[in-house]
Each structure stands twice: as structure tokens, then as C-alpha cells.
């Protein structure tokens, strides 16, 4: 509407100008004056119509205006590691800064999925350096959970902005994920390169759009397969002592919607058929599904929307908490979700019973 409004204002100015200078026009210029006004009005209407089409197209384009290709960041969140039994996870972090002064420290923070306590190690990465660690050797004391890695100053040890970090992981598990790779969620730091990120000096990585990029407000799982091995990995970003409540709407392959609710602690992996019977092949077969769609390997498929409700501890609660959900298909393939909107309530990681309000 701003574009059309500017056009209207221009038209008004032209009319006012015509009034002011009208007495200076010669009688034989009247036809030229009328023709100019007519053509300008025609052009104005065309420009307004074009602006309406452009604005309409923008409104229908959805929540994203950029590509979703991963870019380097200062904070990487790997949603799953496993050391259970014969399992092992290989976690890679790469410093893509090519400058001769581009050395950085990175801290690996392992979060135990059972009690949400952490175990830390710090490594130094020189320019263009990469490191791959085996979780079973790096942190043999924890069975499974998640890992986050953030950039630190080699001089002071403070968390800093260093949007040069990339990563990946390979999981060889005897249980939940048999053999697959899971990319990290990458968060850019907001400060200029090398500047400390801990603005409130609380020792917590705030995913609030001021220290690090925020999380989406709504998550989408674009496909699930109704098999016994399909799961969701959940991460709660409120604190180690908090239980997160999430509402979901699941759709079959014919747009029928089925809703429910799931709760989890700071980290969990849950079989879909244990969350609800609506994720089973027998249930989806009983719905008004599209009989013309074959699904995957003879199993029904669908998709999901997830929105947080609250997170609570023994002493406090947080409305609309940030969280992450990662899809696992048939114990073989894991994929990060899509996201819409912005949620600035994420923190890594509050250990007490009160949320970080900064």
C-alpha cells in the first residue's frame, strides 16, 4: 500500500501544480494538458494494480523470504548422540575461517538425556581446521542425549561471535537410529566477529535474537511414516528442570486432521505409536485416506504441525517455550523440521528451576 499511496500523492501534487500554473498556459495548450492528465491517470491506475498484485503475491509466499540452505554460525546444536551398548556417534565441527588470524576455541557441551546434566570439553581449531570426535571416547559416562558446540575466544575463554562454524554427525546406534547422519541446527551470533555474545553475563547461550538467532515458533514435520520404528527426538530449550508441553496436529494423506498433546523433559526420543495411536498404519488405513496414494514401502504417511504450550518446573512455568523436534523414519533416517515464526525464549542451558527471562 505504501507504493500506491506514493503514486496518489504524486497525482495530487500534479493537480495542485496545474492549479497554480493554470493561468500561464496558452489556450491552444488545453488539449495537451488534458491529454497529459489522462495519460498520467492511466499510468497511475496501472501502477496501483501492479503493486496490488505484487503485495498479494508476497502475502501468499509464506513466512520465509530467503533460502533455507544452512549457513555457518557460532552455535551448533546436535540433537542426538548415543553411546548405549555398541552405539557410537561421530561429531564433526569445522572452522571455515581461512584468515591467518582465524583460530577459535569450540566448547562441546554434552547433555545427558536422563538427568540433563552436562559434560564439557574445549578444543582449538586453527584456520580451515576440522575435528571429528567419537562420543563414546569423548564422553563415555553418558548413554545418550544431545550436544551443543559454541565458539569461544582463545584468549579469554568467553563465548564470542564466530559465524564460521559448520558441522555434521554420523550415528551408529544399536537402537533408535541404526546408521544415519543428523545435521546440527545452526545459530548465528548477532554481534560482530570476535565480540563476546553473553550480553547479560549469565553464562547461558540465549537464543533470543540478541545473543544468538532465535528458534521458530511453529515446527512442521513434512512427512512421517506409520511404522513401528518412526520416532521424534525432542529438545526443550527452557531448562534442565523443566517439562515441556507441546500440542500437535497430524494430517493423513487426504487432509484429515487429528490433534493431541505430548510432554517431555529437556531431551527425549519417543516412538510415534507410543505418543498416539493415530500414527499407526492401521488407524490411518481406517480414516478417509487417499487410496490412490501408495505411501512409503506400503505404509501410510502424513505430516505434522507442532506448537508449544508451556514448560514447567517445581517452582515456575514458561509460556510458549522454545523447543526442537527431529523426525526419525523407521530407525534409519533423521531429518530436521521446517519452522515458521520466531520464538525468543530459548536458552542453553538453565540448570535451576527458574527460566531465564532475558
VENPE-V368579 format. One record per backbone hydrogen bond with DSSP energy under -1.0 kcal/mol. CO is the residue of the C=O (numbers start at 0). NH is the residue of the N-H. If there is no record, write none. Layout:
BEGIN
co: {CO:CO}
nh: {NH:NH}
END
This chain:
BEGIN
co: {0:1:2:3:4:5:6:7:8:9:10:11:12:13:14:15:16:20:21:25:26:28:29:30:31:32:33:34:35:36:37:38:39:40:41:42:43:44:45:46:47:48:49:50:51:52:53:54:55:57:72:73:74:75:76:77:80:83:87:88:89:90:91:92:93:96:98:103:104:105:106:107:108:109:110:111:116:118:120:122:124:125:128:130:132:133:133:134:138:142:143:144:145:146:147:148:149:150:151:152:157:158:160:161:163:164:165:167:168:169:170:171:176:179:184:186:186:187:191:194:196:197:204:205:205:210:211:214:217:218:219:220:223:224:226:228:229:230:231:232:233:234:236:238:242:243:244:245:246:247:248:249:250:251:255:257:259:261:263:265:267:269:270:271:275:276:279:280:286:289:295:298:299:301:302:303:304:305:306:308:309:310:311:315:317:321:323:325:326:327:328:328:330:332:334:337:339:339:342:345:347:349}
nh: {4:5:6:7:8:9:10:11:12:13:14:15:16:17:18:19:20:23:24:28:29:32:33:34:35:36:37:38:39:40:41:42:43:44:45:46:47:48:49:50:51:52:53:54:55:56:57:58:59:60:164:150:186:148:184:146:144:86:171:134:169:132:167:130:165:127:101:124:151:122:149:120:147:118:145:115:111:109:107:105:103:128:94:92:90:136:137:138:141:82:112:80:110:77:108:75:106:159:104:156:152:196:193:163:95:72:93:91:181:89:179:87:172:170:76:73:74:212:194:160:198:200:347:207:211:189:208:342:339:305:337:303:301:226:229:330:271:327:269:325:267:323:346:241:311:263:308:261:306:259:304:257:302:254:251:249:247:245:243:235:233:231:274:275:278:279:283:284:288:292:298:295:225:223:250:220:248:218:246:319:244:317:242:312:310:236:234:232:334:230:331:332:177:328:326:219:216:217:214:206:204:239}
END
